Amino acid sequence: MKTDNKKQGAYKNQASNFDYKNNGIYDRGHLCPRSYGSTPTAKTSTFTLTNVVPQVESFNQGSWEKMETCVKCFMEKFCKNNNGVTEGYVVTGAQPGTEKLKNRVNIPSLMWSAFCCYSDDQKEWLASAHWGENVPDEPKDKYLQTKSLNDLNEAMNKLYKDLKEKTFSVFPGTKCPPDMNVAMSYPKLDKSCKCPPPTFKQRQTK
């Protein structure tokens, strides 16, 4: 009798839809957002399980989604190449946690994202970063504050403090400005971009 391998369940070392089914807490959190896809095919491809991690529902659909929207809006306005086309680099990561979904899929303790682009209009490189713990949003209208690449590097290296070498560095060896914070440009964006309101310190330095 011929055996149908497809009916033998999930792959041993690969996540499946079953791992996420009826868990009541975690979404399939995208690393590369669907909204960033430039074509229907590209958007569909973001749903592959190698592009998702268990992400707390209110975090995924709250502050993280607002951050993704804000970065996309910012890049569409400021990250234009000399042909007027939006062009930039976005990297997203998930810090492994100590718990597993259905004893199989690691649940990240923290998620981070950084972007960098050259603005032909401003004739300079632009960059910033965001991160947040993979826990329920509190308060519910929470925003992830925009930080510099160096801020992200320092925060991540604190997690690796037991290692002999500090190994985390986003966009190393590039022209991406490590100390830039693009939040000062958010007032130029539409409110639908969901960018965080300026902090007291940012208002003081305007």
C-alpha positions as CSV (number, residue, x, y, z in Angstrom):
1,M,0.0,0.0,0.0
2,K,1.4,3.4,-1.0
3,T,1.9,5.9,1.8
4,D,0.9,9.5,1.3
5,N,3.6,11.5,3.0
6,K,1.5,14.7,3.0
7,K,-0.9,13.0,5.5
8,Q,1.8,12.2,8.0
9,G,1.6,15.5,9.8
10,A,3.9,18.4,10.1
11,Y,7.6,18.4,9.3
12,K,9.6,17.7,12.4
13,N,11.7,20.9,12.3
14,Q,9.3,23.2,10.4
15,A,6.4,25.2,11.7
16,S,2.9,24.4,10.3
17,N,-0.5,26.1,10.4
18,F,-1.5,23.6,13.0
19,D,1.1,25.1,15.4
20,Y,-0.8,28.4,15.3
21,K,-4.4,27.0,15.3
22,N,-6.7,28.0,18.1
23,N,-3.9,29.2,20.4
24,G,-5.9,32.2,21.5
25,I,-2.8,34.5,22.1
26,Y,-0.5,34.6,19.2
27,D,-0.9,35.8,15.6
28,R,1.3,34.7,12.7
29,G,3.4,37.8,13.0
30,H,5.0,38.9,9.7
31,L,8.7,39.8,9.5
32,C,8.4,41.2,6.0
33,P,5.0,42.9,6.1
34,R,2.4,42.1,3.5
35,S,1.8,45.8,2.9
36,Y,5.4,46.2,1.7
37,G,4.9,43.9,-1.3
38,S,4.9,45.8,-4.6
39,T,2.9,43.2,-6.5
40,P,0.1,40.8,-5.6
41,T,2.5,37.9,-5.9
42,A,5.0,39.6,-3.6
43,K,2.2,40.3,-1.0
44,T,1.1,36.7,-1.1
45,S,4.6,35.4,-0.7
46,T,4.8,37.1,2.8
47,F,2.4,34.5,4.2
48,T,4.9,31.7,4.0
49,L,5.6,30.3,7.5
50,T,9.3,31.0,7.2
51,N,8.3,34.7,7.2
52,V,6.2,34.6,10.4
53,V,6.8,34.2,14.1
54,P,4.4,33.8,17.1
55,Q,3.5,37.4,17.9
56,V,1.1,38.5,20.7
57,E,-2.1,39.6,19.0
58,S,-2.4,43.1,20.5
59,F,1.3,43.8,19.8
60,N,1.1,42.6,16.2
61,Q,-2.2,44.4,15.4
62,G,-1.3,47.5,17.6
63,S,2.0,49.2,18.1
64,W,3.9,46.9,15.6
65,E,1.4,47.5,12.8
66,K,1.5,51.2,13.4
67,M,5.3,51.1,13.2
68,E,5.2,49.2,9.9
69,T,2.7,51.7,8.5
70,C,4.8,54.7,9.7
71,V,8.0,53.4,8.1
72,K,6.3,52.6,4.8
73,C,4.8,56.2,4.7
74,F,8.2,57.7,5.6
75,M,10.0,55.8,2.9
76,E,7.3,56.6,0.3
77,K,7.8,60.3,1.0
78,F,11.5,60.6,1.6
79,C,13.2,57.6,0.2
80,K,13.0,58.3,-3.5
81,N,15.8,57.5,-5.9
82,N,16.8,59.8,-8.8
83,N,14.0,58.1,-10.9
84,G,11.4,59.0,-8.3
85,V,10.9,55.4,-7.2
86,T,10.8,54.4,-3.6
87,E,13.9,52.6,-2.7
88,G,15.3,51.5,0.7
89,Y,16.4,48.7,2.9
90,V,14.4,47.2,5.8
91,V,15.7,44.5,8.1
92,T,13.5,42.8,10.8
93,G,14.4,40.3,13.5
94,A,13.0,38.3,16.3
95,Q,15.0,37.6,19.5
96,P,14.4,34.0,20.5
97,G,12.6,33.6,23.8
98,T,12.4,30.7,26.4
99,E,8.9,29.4,25.6
100,K,7.5,27.5,22.6
101,L,4.2,27.5,20.9
102,K,2.7,23.9,21.2
103,N,6.2,22.8,22.3
104,R,7.5,23.3,18.8
105,V,7.8,27.0,17.6
106,N,10.0,29.4,19.6
107,I,8.1,32.4,20.8
108,P,10.3,35.6,20.4
109,S,10.8,37.7,23.5
110,L,11.4,40.8,21.5
111,M,11.1,42.0,17.9
112,W,13.0,44.7,16.1
113,S,13.1,46.5,12.8
114,A,15.5,49.0,11.1
115,F,15.5,50.8,7.8
116,C,18.0,52.8,5.8
117,C,17.7,54.7,2.5
118,Y,19.3,57.4,0.4
119,S,17.0,60.4,-0.2
120,D,17.7,62.0,-3.6
121,D,15.6,64.9,-2.6
122,Q,17.5,65.6,0.6
123,K,20.8,64.4,-0.7
124,E,21.6,62.3,2.4
125,W,21.2,58.9,3.9
126,L,18.3,58.4,6.3
127,A,17.9,55.7,8.9
128,S,16.2,54.7,12.2
129,A,15.0,51.7,14.2
130,H,12.2,50.4,16.4
131,W,11.8,47.5,18.8
132,G,9.4,46.2,21.4
133,E,8.9,43.2,23.7
134,N,6.5,40.5,22.4
135,V,3.9,41.2,25.1
136,P,0.4,42.6,25.1
137,D,0.3,46.3,24.2
138,E,-0.3,48.4,27.4
139,P,-1.8,51.0,27.0
140,K,-3.8,49.9,24.0
141,D,-2.9,53.0,22.1
142,K,0.8,52.4,22.6
143,Y,3.4,53.5,20.0
144,L,6.9,52.1,19.4
145,Q,9.2,55.1,19.7
146,T,11.6,55.8,16.9
147,K,15.3,55.4,17.8
148,S,18.7,55.5,16.1
149,L,20.5,52.5,14.7
150,N,23.0,52.8,17.6
151,D,20.2,52.8,20.1
152,L,19.1,49.5,18.7
153,N,22.7,48.1,18.6
154,E,23.2,49.0,22.3
155,A,19.8,47.5,23.3
156,M,20.4,44.3,21.5
157,N,24.0,43.9,22.8
158,K,22.7,44.2,26.4
159,L,20.8,41.0,25.6
160,Y,24.1,39.4,24.6
161,K,26.1,40.7,27.6
162,D,27.2,37.2,28.6
163,L,28.9,36.7,25.2
164,K,32.6,37.5,25.1
165,E,32.1,39.8,22.1
166,K,29.4,42.3,21.4
167,T,28.1,41.0,18.1
168,F,25.0,42.9,17.1
169,S,25.3,45.6,14.5
170,V,22.6,46.6,12.0
171,F,23.7,47.8,8.6
172,P,27.5,47.4,9.4
173,G,30.0,48.9,6.9
174,T,27.4,51.0,5.1
175,K,26.6,54.7,4.8
176,C,23.5,54.4,7.0
177,P,23.8,57.1,9.7
178,P,24.1,55.3,13.1
179,D,22.9,58.2,15.2
180,M,20.1,59.6,13.1
181,N,16.5,59.7,14.4
182,V,14.0,60.6,11.6
183,A,11.1,61.3,14.0
184,M,11.6,65.0,13.5
185,S,10.1,64.6,10.0
186,Y,6.9,62.9,11.1
187,P,4.9,66.1,11.3
188,K,5.3,66.3,7.5
189,L,3.5,63.0,7.1
190,D,-0.3,62.4,7.0
191,K,-2.0,61.4,10.2
192,S,-3.0,58.1,8.5
193,C,0.7,57.1,8.6
194,K,0.2,56.3,12.3
195,C,3.6,57.7,13.3
196,P,4.2,58.2,17.1
197,P,3.6,61.8,18.4
198,P,6.8,63.6,19.3
199,T,8.2,63.0,22.7
200,F,8.8,65.9,25.1
201,K,12.5,65.8,24.3
202,Q,11.8,65.9,20.5
203,R,9.5,68.9,21.0
204,Q,12.1,70.7,23.0
205,T,14.8,70.3,20.3
206,K,12.6,71.3,17.3
